[in-house]
Amino acid sequence: MYLAHEPKVTCSWEGKKKYLRFTVINIKLALRMWGGEDAGSDAALAAERGLCRRLGTRARPKRPLNAYLRFLRESQPLYRQKHPEMSILELVKKMAGAWRELPPSEKQVYEKAGQADWQKYHEELAEYKAQLTPADAAALREEKERQLARRRFFQKKRELTVLGKPKKSRNAFNIFVSENYPESQGASPTAKMKNLYDKWQQLTSSQKQTYLQLSEDDKVRYENEMKSWEAKMVELGREDLLRATTRKAKEKTPKTVKSKAAKTPSQEAKAKLKLKESEE
């Protein structure tokens, strides 16, 4: 697994998609290098282990590091000492370049170092699978599916952020909270929110009207920005990101035109029939 060169960011969807993938890969590599686990699977692995505890079975064994990640893990203290001013991602890029220039004989040292770990992992994995009953295996599959759905949700959220999807409009209470939260009293965020809710309830109708008007203005802002954003998505060929109401409106438009066109011949036939009757 190698770190790709940073792609040039363009306004096209493909350009943004490549840059997003590059950033996510870098973050995952950096976190895995410092934490020893695959950052993308931490939540799924933790959930699976929790389920194993509830089922009373052994936990799934951890996957060992491959040669490249082993090199990163062992090299990071030295590089961190040499370049204390660099961020984690900058260090990963620098070490990735060093790995690419490493001769095959030195890379083989890291590959051989992990062979024993991989053999032990496969043995433990076979033992882990053998202890599972059909019901346990089914429960674990369901948990994996839930974690996969959760991961896809956050991937979609990151994608929409990169594509610049407008923020949803806020209601009157949310606007009130955003304006008054810094001065709100309370030892915790929950206490502050309770305090703000009580204050909101004490406001008169005329006082709330200011925030209600701001909320209406924000709805107009959101609708205008969404129309512009959805038009860009159509240009990029991402109609799957349009709102359901927008898609329905687009589907109805061709049908309406088609139905009008279909009526035209019948209207002409009626006109010809009337003309013929008048002539007789």
Salt bridges, closest charged atoms under 4 A:
GLU6 OE1 - LYS93 NZ 3.12
GLU37 OE2 - LYS62 NZ 3.82
ASP117 OD2 - ARG70 NH2 2.85
GLU127 OE1 - ARG58 NH1 3.23
GLU143 OE1 - ARG146 NH2 2.66
GLU159 OE2 - ARG238 NH1 2.81
ASP198 OD2 - LYS194 NZ 3.54
GLU216 OE2 - LYS219 NZ 3.42
ASP218 OD2 - ARG170 NE 3.98
ASP218 OD1 - ARG221 NH2 2.87
GLU223 OE2 - ARG243 NH2 3.26
GLU225 OE1 - ARG221 NH1 3.04
GLU230 OE2 - ARG243 NE 2.96
ASP240 OD2 - ARG238 NH2 2.87
